[in-house]
C-alpha cells in the first residue's frame, strides 16, 4: 500500500521536525515542511501532498487559516489543523475552511495517526460522493425525459435541460420556487388546475401518476399535453426528503393516436361505403331488369301497334336501362377494386386473339365515320397476363376512343414487345375531342369527366377502372392528348412470370 504524502506547516522548527519524525515512524511520507503561509502555498503546489497538517497560528502576515483556504481553492487536498490555542474569531474562520480534523497540541503519535487516518478516509468518502453526484447529475441532464426534483416543502432543487426546455424555466430561475408554479398543470377537459403530483406525493408518500388529458402550461402560456410520474425521495430512517418528477411531451403520441383513430374511422367508412354500394346496386338491378324486360316485350309485340314516335320512346327506355346497368356494373367493380377483392390471376394469353375478339365486340358501336385499325407483330405469341384485367383495360379504352370521337376517324389499336420480351405495350389512339392539359392530372379520378365531354353520356369511372387494373397488374399507363387532335393511351404491362415476380419484389 502506498503511504500518504503529507506536508507539515509549522513555524516552530523543532516542533515541525518532531511531527515529521512521528509521521515517518507511523509509515507516512513527509514531502516537505513549511514555516509560513506563503511557503506552505508554494510547497503544496510543487509537492501535491495527500494531506496538509497546518498550524492555525503562523508567524507573519498570513496565518494558517488563510493559507489553508488558498491551498484548498487551488487543489483538492484535506487539511488537518494543529492548534494549542486560538481566539474565537480564528476558530470560526478555521471552521469555514471545512477542515477534516483538529489535533490539539501537545499530542501523542497515536492521536496524530487517528487524526490523519480519519481525515484521509473522510476525504476519500467525500471525493467518491462528489463523483457519484456528478455521475448521477450527468445521467439526469442527459435524459431525454424531463426531470425535476424538490425538497420536502415542494420547492424546486433540480431541473435537467429537458425540463427547462419543456417548462420554459431555467434551473437557476426555478430554484427555490414552488413546484406548482414551475410545473403548472391543467385538466384539458375542465380547463381547471389539475391535482399536482408533488403535493400528492408529499401527502401520501407514495408514487403518483398524472390523469389522462393533463396539459403543462409553459412559462410563455403555451400548452403541451404531458404524462408524468412522481416518486418520493426516501430518507434512510423515515419520512421523505423531497420528490422527483419525471415528465414527457405526449404531443407526438397524441397525434399518432389521433391518426390511428382517423385511419380506423376511414376504414370503417370505406367498409360502409362498399356495403352501401353493393346494397344499392343490388336493389337497382331488380327494377332495371323488369323495365328492360318490359321494354323488350313492347318492342317485340308492339311492332304493329306503335308508331315511330312510340318506338323511339321504347328505344330510349332500353338505352337508359343499359346505361344504368353499366353504371351499376362500374360502381360494383370500383368497390371490389378499392376493397382489394379484384383477383389477379395471370396465365398464358394469346394477345392477338384477345384483341381481335374485343375489336369485334366494340365494332357494334361504330358508325360509318369510324374505322378500327389493328396492328400487331407478325408472329403470334402468348403472353403471361390476367385476361380479365386486360379485357377491362382494353374495353374501356376502346369504348372511350369511339364514344369521344363523335366526328368519326380512325381508332388505332396496336401492341409491341420490349427488346428483352419482358414487357408488352398496348396503344389505343383516336382522332377525337382530346383532353386539355390542365385536366389530364384528374383524368383517372373516379367520376371525373373532362369539360368538353359533358354533352356525351358517361359515368366517369372507365379510366379510373383502367388505372386500377393497370396498377394491380404492376404496370404503367401514359397518355398524350391535344384538344381537337385526339388522344393516345399507352399501357405497359409485365408479360412474363419473371417480370411479374421482379415487379412484385418476389425472388
Phi, psi and omega per residue, in radians:
X1 nan 2.297 -3.127
X2 -1.283 2.278 -3.125
X3 -1.307 2.586 -3.128
X4 -1.214 2.485 3.093
X5 -1.635 2.233 -3.027
X6 -2.198 2.362 3.017
X7 -1.800 2.209 -3.132
X8 -1.789 2.184 3.104
X9 -2.042 1.890 -3.087
X10 -2.655 2.247 -3.066
X11 -1.449 -0.223 3.048
X12 -1.592 1.999 -3.017
X13 -1.042 -0.804 -3.093
X14 -1.112 -0.735 3.127
X15 -1.123 -0.699 3.140
X16 -1.078 -0.748 3.133
X17 -1.151 -0.685 3.137
X18 -1.082 -0.793 -3.133
X19 -1.120 -0.714 3.141
X20 -1.085 -0.759 3.126
X21 -1.093 -0.757 3.128
X22 -1.055 -0.726 -3.131
X23 -1.129 -0.738 3.140
X24 -1.151 -0.652 3.092
X25 -1.139 -0.511 3.118
X26 -1.419 -0.062 3.076
X27 1.740 0.129 3.132
X28 -1.589 2.867 3.071
X29 -1.847 2.122 3.094
X30 -1.628 1.928 -3.068
X31 -1.343 -0.468 3.136
X32 3.133 2.982 3.021
X33 -2.218 2.655 3.123
X34 -2.429 2.548 -3.087
X35 -1.924 -0.028 3.131
X36 -2.462 2.872 -3.130
X37 -1.134 -0.761 -3.130
X38 -1.094 -0.749 3.125
X39 -1.134 -0.642 3.138
X40 -1.099 -0.748 3.136
X41 -1.109 -0.776 -3.115
X42 -1.116 -0.815 -3.092
X43 -1.247 -0.519 3.083
X44 -1.153 -0.679 3.119
X45 -1.183 -0.620 -3.082
X46 -1.400 -0.676 -3.014
X47 -1.672 -0.305 3.141
X48 0.849 1.120 -3.084
X49 -1.258 2.856 3.050
X50 -1.505 -0.320 -3.132
X51 -2.790 2.585 3.092
X52 -2.100 2.157 2.978
X53 -1.604 1.971 -2.964
X54 -2.094 2.142 3.021
X55 -1.252 2.318 -3.109
X56 -1.149 -0.743 -3.085
X57 -1.792 1.989 3.107
X58 -2.099 2.615 3.092
X59 -1.300 2.638 3.115
X60 1.851 -3.014 -3.066
X61 -1.274 -0.482 -3.060
X62 -1.952 2.135 3.098
X63 -1.524 3.140 -3.065
X64 -1.159 -0.547 -3.126
X65 -1.140 -0.807 3.138
X66 -1.136 -0.752 3.124
X67 -1.070 -0.738 3.135
X68 -1.103 -0.699 3.141
X69 -1.084 -0.759 -3.127
X70 -1.211 -0.678 3.101
X71 -1.080 -0.768 -3.126
X72 -1.165 -0.504 3.118
X73 -1.273 -0.345 -3.088
X74 -1.757 -0.444 -3.130
X75 -2.679 2.747 -3.105
X76 -1.552 1.594 -3.083
X77 -2.434 2.371 3.139
X78 -1.307 2.560 3.121
X79 -2.035 2.318 2.979
X80 -2.078 2.089 -3.099
X81 -1.461 2.455 2.993
X82 -1.830 2.222 -3.110
X83 -2.577 2.479 3.021
X84 -1.901 -0.626 3.084
X85 -2.813 2.736 3.069
X86 -2.918 2.614 3.102
X87 -1.302 2.943 -3.064
X88 -1.070 -0.706 -3.114
X89 -1.102 -0.733 -3.133
X90 -1.161 -0.717 3.116
X91 -1.083 -0.674 -3.140
X92 -1.166 -0.711 3.091
X93 -1.104 -0.667 3.129
X94 -1.127 -0.694 3.116
X95 -1.103 -0.619 -3.100
X96 -1.146 -0.359 3.107
X97 -1.457 0.003 3.117
X98 0.942 1.013 3.101
X99 -1.210 2.740 -3.130
X100 -1.710 0.173 3.088
X101 3.027 2.794 3.051
X102 -2.275 2.454 3.015
X103 -2.208 2.112 -3.108
X104 -1.596 2.199 3.116
X105 -1.295 2.534 -0.176
X106 -1.353 2.747 -3.109
X107 -2.419 2.745 3.134
X108 -1.611 2.825 3.066
X109 -0.969 -0.619 3.129
X110 -1.137 -0.751 3.120
X111 -1.124 -0.664 3.123
X112 -1.116 -0.767 -3.124
X113 -1.096 -0.746 3.121
X114 -1.060 -0.787 -3.130
X115 -1.082 -0.772 -3.117
X116 -1.151 -0.818 -3.091
X117 -1.120 -0.732 3.122
X118 -1.115 -0.722 3.141
X119 -1.108 -0.785 3.132
X120 -1.119 -0.717 -3.138
X121 -1.152 -0.832 -3.133
X122 -1.084 -0.668 3.134
X123 -1.138 -0.713 3.118
X124 -1.149 -0.706 3.107
X125 -1.090 -0.778 3.134
X126 -1.137 -0.658 3.115
X127 -1.127 -0.761 3.109
X128 -1.112 -0.686 3.137
X129 -1.114 -0.749 3.113
X130 -1.111 -0.687 3.133
X131 -1.136 -0.726 3.113
X132 -1.127 -0.718 3.117
X133 -1.109 -0.745 3.127
X134 -1.111 -0.698 3.132
X135 -1.129 -0.799 3.124
X136 -1.134 -0.695 3.110
X137 -1.094 -0.707 3.107
X138 -1.098 -0.757 3.106
X139 -1.051 -0.833 -3.110
X140 -1.121 -0.687 -3.122
X141 -1.283 -0.349 -3.140
X142 -1.575 -0.165 -3.106
X143 -1.174 2.482 3.074
X144 -1.264 -0.606 3.098
X145 -1.308 2.637 3.109
X146 -1.367 2.409 -3.133
X147 -2.271 2.309 3.085
X148 -2.381 2.400 3.114
X149 -2.102 2.628 3.102
X150 -2.300 2.927 3.022
X151 -1.567 -2.996 -3.073
X152 -1.215 -0.195 3.087
X153 -1.704 0.016 3.136
X154 1.447 0.331 3.125
X155 -1.668 2.434 -3.039
X156 -1.156 2.293 3.086
X157 -2.094 -0.289 -3.098
X158 -2.742 2.492 2.990
X159 -2.534 2.328 3.065
X160 -1.529 2.952 -3.096
X161 -0.978 -0.615 3.128
X162 -1.125 -0.661 3.097
X163 -1.190 -0.670 3.090
X164 -1.061 -0.790 -3.094
X165 -1.160 -0.669 -3.065
X166 -1.324 -0.667 -3.100
X167 -1.550 -0.435 -3.058
X168 1.512 0.070 3.117
X169 -1.812 2.401 2.963
X170 -1.440 2.644 -3.102
X171 -1.039 -0.708 -3.118
X172 -1.141 -0.554 3.131
X173 -1.381 -0.601 -3.083
X174 -1.435 -0.343 -3.053
X175 -0.999 2.212 3.097
X176 1.503 -0.081 3.122
X177 -1.557 2.777 3.116
X178 -1.115 2.345 -3.114
X179 -1.032 -0.574 -3.123
X180 -1.169 -0.432 3.101
X181 -1.371 -0.688 -3.125
X182 -1.370 -0.805 3.108
X183 -1.777 1.369 -3.055
X184 -1.495 2.083 -3.022
X185 -2.058 2.456 3.085
X186 -2.312 2.646 3.059
X187 -1.426 2.095 -3.087
X188 -1.182 -0.393 -3.120
X189 -1.388 -0.856 -3.077
X190 -1.658 -0.268 -3.083
X191 1.116 0.418 3.085
X192 -1.842 2.776 3.099
X193 -0.994 2.363 3.130
X194 -1.496 2.678 3.074
X195 -1.080 2.236 -2.996
X196 -1.454 2.317 -3.105
X197 -1.128 -0.542 3.132
X198 -1.126 -0.786 3.113
X199 -1.107 -0.662 3.120
X200 -1.088 -0.799 -3.096
X201 -1.173 -0.748 3.122
X202 -1.078 -0.530 -3.120
X203 -1.432 -0.782 -3.032
X204 -1.713 -0.319 -3.065
X205 1.025 0.550 3.102
X206 -2.280 2.807 3.124
X207 -1.074 2.403 3.127
X208 -2.183 2.491 3.119
X209 -2.096 2.575 3.093
X210 -1.247 2.597 3.030
X211 -1.301 2.795 3.098
X212 -1.138 2.646 3.141
X213 1.084 0.886 3.013
X214 -1.961 2.368 -3.098
X215 -2.085 2.555 3.040
X216 -1.616 2.242 3.048
X217 -1.610 1.909 -3.104
X218 -1.196 2.957 -3.098
X219 -1.069 -0.525 -3.136
X220 -1.540 0.049 3.092
X221 1.707 -0.213 3.100
X222 -1.160 2.649 3.127
X223 -1.963 2.396 -3.137
X224 -2.296 2.164 3.062
X225 -1.176 2.300 -3.092
X226 -2.329 2.816 2.925
X227 -2.140 2.687 3.142
X228 -2.780 2.902 2.974
X229 -2.435 2.419 3.131
X230 -2.094 2.299 -3.086
X231 -2.225 2.569 3.114
X232 -1.324 2.522 2.993
X233 -1.618 1.846 -3.000
X234 -1.389 2.431 2.933
X235 -1.403 2.827 -3.117
X236 -1.134 -0.719 -3.064
X237 -1.522 -1.217 -3.120
X238 -2.738 2.847 -3.135
X239 1.365 3.134 3.127
X240 -2.192 2.622 -3.125
X241 -1.734 -0.025 3.137
X242 2.820 -2.886 -3.090
X243 -2.381 2.468 2.997
X244 -2.003 2.251 -3.109
X245 -2.018 2.197 3.045
X246 -1.945 2.151 -3.116
X247 -2.422 2.797 -3.023
X248 -2.611 2.702 3.139
X249 -1.330 2.175 -3.121
X250 -1.833 0.264 -3.097
X251 -1.045 -0.836 -3.100
X252 -1.122 -0.739 3.129
X253 -1.116 -0.755 3.130
X254 -1.070 -0.694 3.133
X255 -1.145 -0.782 3.133
X256 -1.120 -0.614 3.109
X257 -1.135 -0.734 3.107
X258 -1.128 -0.710 3.122
X259 -1.113 -0.705 3.120
X260 -1.102 -0.740 3.120
X261 -1.145 -0.674 3.113
X262 -1.132 -0.685 3.109
X263 -1.114 -0.793 3.121
X264 -1.080 -0.686 3.106
X265 -1.137 -0.732 3.124
X266 -1.104 -0.729 3.107
X267 -1.113 -0.699 3.118
X268 -1.123 -0.768 3.119
X269 -1.127 -0.676 3.130
X270 -1.115 -0.683 3.108
X271 -1.161 -0.743 3.103
X272 -1.090 -0.687 3.140
X273 -1.103 -0.775 3.133
X274 -1.079 -0.742 3.124
X275 -1.128 -0.707 -3.139
X276 -1.118 -0.830 3.141
X277 -1.043 -0.777 -3.126
X278 -1.102 -0.756 -3.117
X279 -1.160 -0.846 -3.119
X280 -1.082 -0.757 -3.141
X281 -1.068 -0.715 3.124
X282 -1.125 -0.740 -3.132
X283 -1.177 -0.525 3.104
X284 -1.271 -0.552 -3.041
X285 -1.050 -0.773 -3.059
X286 -1.083 -0.944 3.117
X287 -1.116 -0.586 3.115
X288 -1.127 -0.679 3.118
X289 -1.107 -0.705 3.120
X290 -1.121 -0.804 -3.131
X291 -1.092 -0.761 -3.135
X292 -1.109 -0.754 3.129
X293 -1.092 -0.764 3.130
X294 -1.087 -0.724 3.138
X295 -1.129 -0.685 3.133
X296 -1.177 -0.694 3.102
X297 -1.122 -0.727 3.090
X298 -1.084 -0.687 -3.113
X299 -1.170 -0.663 -3.089
X300 -1.370 -0.780 -2.996
X301 -1.666 -0.225 -3.096
X302 -1.830 0.380 -3.089
X303 -1.046 -0.644 -3.123
X304 -1.630 -0.107 -3.084
X305 -1.692 -0.529 -3.038
X306 -1.737 2.550 2.973
X307 -1.443 3.137 -3.077
X308 -1.100 -0.599 -3.136
X309 -1.139 -0.755 3.123
X310 -1.142 -0.648 3.114
X311 -1.102 -0.642 3.124
X312 -1.166 -0.596 3.093
X313 -1.124 -0.769 3.134
X314 -1.080 -0.710 3.138
X315 -1.124 -0.666 3.108
X316 -1.147 -0.642 3.089
X317 -1.085 -0.810 -3.120
X318 -1.107 -0.693 3.140
X319 -1.157 -0.740 -3.138
X320 -1.135 -0.701 3.109
X321 -1.097 -0.726 3.130
X322 -1.083 -0.726 3.122
X323 -1.144 -0.776 3.123
X324 -1.094 -0.708 3.136
X325 -1.119 -0.706 3.112
X326 -1.136 -0.683 3.107
X327 -1.067 -0.774 3.133
X328 -1.094 -0.718 3.127
X329 -1.096 -0.765 -3.136
X330 -1.130 -0.755 -3.140
X331 -1.111 -0.763 3.111
X332 -1.088 -0.708 3.138
X333 -1.128 -0.730 3.108
X334 -1.122 -0.653 3.099
X335 -1.091 -0.720 3.105
X336 -1.139 -0.685 3.139
X337 -1.111 -0.862 -3.095
X338 -1.165 -0.513 3.118
X339 -1.468 -0.018 3.133
X340 1.247 0.456 -3.098
X341 -1.863 0.247 3.070
X342 -1.606 1.956 -3.021
X343 -1.206 2.602 3.044
X344 -2.089 1.847 -3.083
X345 -2.265 1.431 -3.135
X346 -1.210 2.606 3.087
X347 -2.756 3.002 3.118
X348 -1.196 2.217 -3.065
X349 -2.246 2.383 3.010
X350 -1.443 1.677 -3.002
X351 -1.089 -0.687 -3.128
X352 -1.078 -0.768 -3.132
X353 -1.153 -0.732 3.128
X354 -1.057 -0.784 -3.134
X355 -1.097 -0.734 3.140
X356 -1.135 -0.707 3.105
X357 -1.080 -0.746 -3.132
X358 -1.176 -0.654 3.118
X359 -1.119 -0.645 3.096
X360 -1.135 -0.706 3.114
X361 -1.128 -0.754 -3.089
X362 -1.278 -0.382 -3.092
X363 -1.125 -0.347 3.118
X364 -1.134 -0.401 -3.124
X365 -1.583 -0.118 -3.036
X366 -1.256 2.593 2.980
X367 -1.800 3.079 3.129
X368 -1.140 -0.333 -3.106
X369 -1.481 -0.184 -3.109
X370 -1.715 2.668 3.020
X371 -2.522 2.238 3.096
X372 -1.571 2.289 3.140
X373 -2.139 2.091 -3.099
X374 -2.012 2.149 3.115
X375 -2.121 2.335 -3.091
X376 -2.586 2.846 3.093
X377 -1.076 2.702 -3.098
X378 -1.111 -0.668 -3.104
X379 -1.612 2.360 3.110
X380 -1.570 1.990 -3.134
X381 -2.134 2.718 3.131
X382 -1.584 2.522 -3.112
X383 -2.125 2.615 -3.127
X384 -1.551 1.624 -3.040
X385 -2.428 2.851 3.001
X386 -1.581 1.930 -3.017
X387 -1.114 -0.652 3.134
X388 -1.104 -0.806 3.097
X389 -1.112 -0.712 -3.141
X390 -1.057 -0.760 3.125
X391 -1.107 -0.750 3.110
X392 -1.056 -0.710 -3.136
X393 -1.112 -0.926 -3.036
X394 -1.246 -0.695 3.130
X395 -1.042 -0.803 -3.129
X396 -1.165 -0.717 3.138
X397 -1.168 -0.745 3.140
X398 -1.197 -0.758 3.112
X399 -1.057 -0.742 3.104
X400 -1.115 -0.722 -3.131
X401 -1.058 -0.691 3.125
X402 -1.270 -0.834 -3.042
X403 -1.106 -0.717 -3.072
X404 -1.674 0.420 2.952
X405 -2.155 1.123 -3.032
X406 -1.085 -0.416 -3.129
X407 -1.517 -0.016 -3.133
X408 1.627 -2.687 -3.114
X409 1.909 3.120 -3.121
X410 -1.468 2.414 3.018
X411 -1.955 1.957 -3.092
X412 -1.696 2.351 2.971
X413 -2.254 2.190 3.058
X414 -2.594 2.853 3.065
X415 -2.530 2.716 3.134
X416 -2.661 2.822 -3.109
X417 -1.889 2.657 3.061
X418 -1.219 2.888 -3.089
X419 -1.029 -0.625 -3.139
X420 -1.519 -0.037 3.090
X421 1.303 0.169 -3.082
X422 -1.530 -0.319 -3.036
X423 -2.336 2.466 3.027
X424 -2.000 2.389 3.120
X425 -1.979 2.141 3.109
X426 -1.887 2.343 -3.054
X427 -2.209 2.259 3.058
X428 -2.104 2.110 -3.063
X429 -2.208 2.383 3.078
X430 -2.242 2.997 3.112
X431 -2.072 0.743 -3.005
X432 -1.670 -2.516 -3.008
X433 -1.168 -0.610 -3.050
X434 1.370 2.919 -3.074
X435 -2.233 2.339 -3.127
X436 -1.162 2.648 -3.113
X437 -1.046 -0.658 -3.081
X438 -1.194 -0.385 -3.084
X439 -1.761 -0.112 -3.053
X440 -1.164 -0.527 -3.133
X441 -1.217 -0.382 -3.127
X442 -1.711 0.005 -2.941
X443 -1.081 -0.528 -3.085
X444 -1.663 0.111 3.085
X445 -1.337 2.531 3.127
X446 -1.078 2.354 3.069
X447 1.210 0.148 3.084
X448 -1.445 2.385 3.072
X449 -2.339 2.387 -3.119
X450 -1.112 2.662 -3.050
X451 -1.135 -0.437 -3.103
X452 -1.617 0.210 -3.140
X453 -2.064 0.160 -3.020
X454 -1.121 -0.465 -3.122
X455 -1.432 -0.129 -3.137
X456 -1.836 2.271 -3.082
X457 -1.147 2.436 3.120
X458 -3.081 2.865 -3.093
X459 -1.742 -0.353 -3.053
X460 1.350 0.247 -3.126
X461 -1.916 -0.281 -3.037
X462 -1.000 -0.885 -3.103
X463 -1.266 -0.513 3.063
X464 -1.112 -0.713 3.093
X465 -1.132 -0.760 3.115
X466 -1.006 -0.832 -3.119
X467 -1.028 -0.795 -3.117
X468 -1.147 -0.704 -3.139
X469 -1.145 -0.668 3.100
X470 -1.132 -0.731 -3.140
X471 -1.146 -0.718 3.109
X472 -1.066 -0.586 3.135
X473 -1.458 0.122 -3.130
X474 1.020 0.616 -3.120
X475 -1.889 -2.860 -3.089
X476 -2.520 2.500 3.098
X477 -2.201 2.372 3.132
X478 -2.303 2.723 3.092
X479 -2.429 2.641 2.988
X480 -2.256 2.192 -3.075
X481 -2.562 2.573 3.085
X482 -2.502 2.270 -3.099
X483 -1.040 2.268 3.127
X484 1.453 -0.121 -3.131
X485 -1.928 -0.802 3.136
X486 2.426 -3.095 -3.057
X487 -2.366 2.468 3.054
X488 -2.190 2.143 3.041
X489 -1.833 2.327 3.084
X490 -2.124 2.113 -3.137
X491 -1.946 2.164 3.113
X492 -1.931 2.169 -3.087
X493 -2.244 2.400 2.986
X494 -1.127 2.353 -2.985
X495 -2.236 0.308 3.032
X496 -2.291 2.703 3.108
X497 -0.990 -0.652 -3.121
X498 -1.151 -0.774 -3.129
X499 -1.125 -0.699 3.126
X500 -1.130 -0.734 3.129
X501 -1.128 -0.683 -3.136
X502 -1.139 -0.745 -3.127
X503 -1.171 -0.510 3.141
X504 -1.593 0.052 3.114
X505 1.281 0.402 3.139
X506 -1.635 2.670 -3.137
X507 -1.346 nan nan
